[in-house]
Amino acid sequence: MTREPGSVGRPRASSRDTIEEAAAELFLEQSYAGTTVEEITQRAGVSRATFFNYFASKSDLLWIDADRAIERFSEFLDSGMPVHDAITRVASEIGPERVPLSVAQSEVMGTREELVASGLVRVAHVTALIRGALADQSGEDRHSLSVNVRANTLAGAIIAAWGAWVLDGIERRTLLEYLSDALALV
């Protein structure tokens, strides 16, 4: 394997994967706040430019799997899939090994505050995706009270199910089971 010119650290396999692994290691070793982008790139053996080719900010490293799920959700909605089907399809694709370490180990990594701050953007994005799809599928105005209540309710159920799934530890069931339970309540 090769290294980028002028870089130190481990050889490069897939730059994105290597950056993700290096960041997780450093966050566990010295906390999220105690880790710089420069330390991540050094550990990963990549340049700062390579880091920013993959991630807009350090906080994006906390949301890798969630961002992939949101992207997949958006693709399903764009294809015309009904909202509930898209929600359950994405949940069924996420295995128990995909529990975000940054959430499950938030105490050790010191990520709690950053997760709240950077998570709000993602909640708003998911809500907007749902709102748009509900409006398109029902023919209602996307700004109507009805569409907004349904979109926020579904987004809340998704967030609650995901949070319970992440925090349940060794007794964890599938994400789809948590999501089914949450959706049954709304």
N, C-alpha and C positions, 0 to 999 in steps of 0.2 A: 504494500500500500504506500501511497505517496503522501507527502505533507505539502501544504501550501508554502510557497517561498517565504522565508523569514518567520515562519511560525514555529512554535514550540508546543510540546504536548504529544498526545497520542496521534497515530496515523489516522488519516481520514478514510472512513468507510463511506458513509453517506453523510455529507456535511450536516444536514438537518437533524438526522438521528443522533449524530455525535454531539451536536450542540445541545439537544434535548437531554441526553444522558449526562453530559458534563454539568449542565445547569442543575439537574436533580441532585447529583452528587454534592455539588458546592452548596446548594440550599440546605441539604441535610448536615453538611459539615460545619457551615459557618452562618447559616440563616439566609433568607431571601434578602433582607436589608443589608446584610454584611457582605453580599456578593455583588461585584461589578460586572458589567458586560465585558470589560477587558479580561477579567479573571475567567469568565466563561469561555471567551474565544481562545485564551491561552490554553486552558485545559482541553478544549476541543481540537486545538491545533488548526484553527481557521482564522481568517482575518476578520476585522471589525466589519468590513464591507460585506463579507459573506454572511455574518450574523444578520445584518440588516436586510439582506436579500430574502431571508426567511422570516424574520420577525420584525415588526414595527417597533416593538419595545420589549424590555425585559419582562414586563407583566404578561405578555402574550405567551410566555413559556408556562405560565400557570394554567392556561386554558387550552392546551393543544388538543386534547380529545374532545372537549366540549365544542371548540371551534370546528373541528372536523364533523361532529354530529350536526351542528347548526348548518354547515354547508350542505351536508347530505339532505337535511330537512328541507332546505331551500330548493334543492334540485327536485325533490319529490313534489313539492308544491308547484314548482314551475312546470312540471310535466302534467299538471292537472289533477294529481292525486288528491282525494278528499283529505281535509285537515286531520281528522282522527286516524285515518289510515296511515298518513305520513308520520304522525307521532308514534304510532305503534310499530311501524316499520323501522324507524330509526332506533327505537328502544330495543327491538329484537336483534339488531345488528351489533349492539354493544355488549360485549362479554364481560364477565366479572373481573377479568384481568385488566380491564381498561379503567378501573377506578383511579381517578386522578390523585397521584401521590401528594400534590400540593395542597389538596383538601384533606385527604385522610391523615396526612402528617403535618397539618397546619401549625400545631403547637411547636413541633421540632423545627420546622422550616421558618417559622415566624411569618407566615403568609396571610394570616387572617385579615388584617386591615387592607392589604392590597387585593385580596380576593373580593372583598366587599366592594371596593372602589372600582376595580376593573370588571367585576361581574355585572354591575348595573348596566353597563353598555350592552352586554350580551343579552340580558333579560329584555331590555328595550328592543333589541334587534329581533329576538324571537317573537315578542309581542307584535311587532310591526309585520313580520312575515305572516303570522296567524291572521292578523287584522286584514291584510291585503287578500289572503286566500279566502277567508270567510266572505268578504265583500264580493270578490269575483264569483265565488260559488253560489252566493245567495242573490246576487244582483242588488244588494243594499249598498248604501253609501258607506264607505270605509270609516267615515267620521260619525256615523250614527251611534247613538247610545247603545243600541242593541249589539252592534258589531263590536264596539269597544268593550262592553261588559263580557261578552263571550270570549273575546281574544285575551283579555286580562285574566279571566277565570281559567282558561286553558293553560296559559303561560304559568300562572300560579301553581296549577296542579303539576305541571312538568317540573318546575323548580323544586316544589316540595317533595315529589317522588325522587328526583335525582339526589337531593340532599339526604333523604332517609337512606337511599341505596348506598351512597358513599360512606355514611357514618355507621352503618350497621355492622361493620367489621366481619368477623369470621362467620357469623350467622346470616350473612347477606344472601338474599334470594336474587333472582334475575331483575334487571332494571325494568323489564316488561311487566313483571309481577307488581312492582311498586307503582308503576305507572297505571296499570289497570285498576289497582286499589284507589289511587288518587282520582282517576277519571270517574270512577263509580260514585265518588262523593260530590261531584259537581253536576 
